[in-house]
């Protein structure tokens, strides 16, 4: 959920079919990770706090369930017109860069570290 600007207040986990091995989902207290990172890598944490981060993904023209997001750019932006996709992306603060039939989708910079009170 780190790549969305508005995160949910609750998360639910479901397993339809138990894996034969592994499959664990670690749950950690992020403030502890932050404190340890700041202690061991203060320069890196300072860069994250100053610059934030962006996410990039390659979205092909058609959906592909073998990729991270699974959605092609046509499905994600509900159009097959590149100009319309660019307009819709811009409204979301997203940049599209065309690579053949695919689009490199890059999010706007967002805070790398968020405080929830």
N, C-alpha and C positions, 0 to 999 in steps of 0.2 A: 504494500500500500504506500510505500515511500514515494512513488512516482506521481501520486495525485496530490493536488494542492490542498484539498479538503479531505482530511482523513476521517474514517468512521469512529464512532464512539464505542462500538462493539464489534468483535470478530467472532465468527462461529466456524468451527472445524467439523468436517464430516468425512468419514471414510466409507465408501461404498464397498470396497473390497480390500481387506487387510493384506499388506505386502508380505511376502514370504520372509523377508529380512529387511532391516533398516526402516525407512519411512518415518523417522522421528521428525517432529517439528519443534525446534528449540524455542522456548519462551524465556526471555531474559528481561530483567529490569534495565531499560535503556539508560537510565541515569547512572547506573553503575558502570556500564560500558563506556559512557561519555567520560566519567571521572578517570577511569583507567587509561583511556586513549589520551586524555589531556595530560595525564602524568607521564606517560611513556612517549608520546609523539606530539608535544605541544605546538610545534611549527605546523604540522599537518592540520591539527584541529583549528588553529588560527586561520589557516587558508580556507578551510571549509566555512568557518564562521564569517569570514570576510567576503568570499566570492559565491558561496552557495554551490549548487550543482545543477547539472542538466542531464536529461536522459535522452538517448538516441536509439532508434530502432529502424530497421529496414522493413517497410510495408510493401509487399508485392501488390499487383493489381487485383489478384483474387485471394480469397481466404485460404489459409494453409494451416491446418491444425498441428503441423509439426514445428511451427515457430512459437516463440515466446508468447506473443499476443494472439496469434491465430487470425487476426483480422487483417485483410488487405486494405489498402487506402480507400478503395471504392466503397467498401462496407463501412469502414470507420467514419468516413465523411459523407456517406449516403448519397454518392454521386459518381458518375463516370467521367465527369468534366473536370479536368485538371485545374482550371481557373476557379471553379466553384469550390473545389477542395482547398485550394490555397486561401480563398476568402474565409471559409469556415475554420480552417486551421488558424488563420491570423486572429480571428475573434477569440480563440482559445489560448492565444499567446504561443502558438506552435509554429515552427518553421518547417516548410516542406522543401526538399531539394530533390529534383528528379534525376533518377539514375535508370535510364531505359524505361521499362514498364513499371519500375518500383519507385518508391519515394523514401528518402531518408527523412524520418520524422524526428525533430529535435524540440524538446520542451523548452520553455523559457526558463531562465535561471530561477531557482527557488531555494529557500533556506535549507541548508544541509542539516541544521540543528534547530529543532522546534521545542519550545517549552509549553507544556500544557498545565494550566493551573486550575 
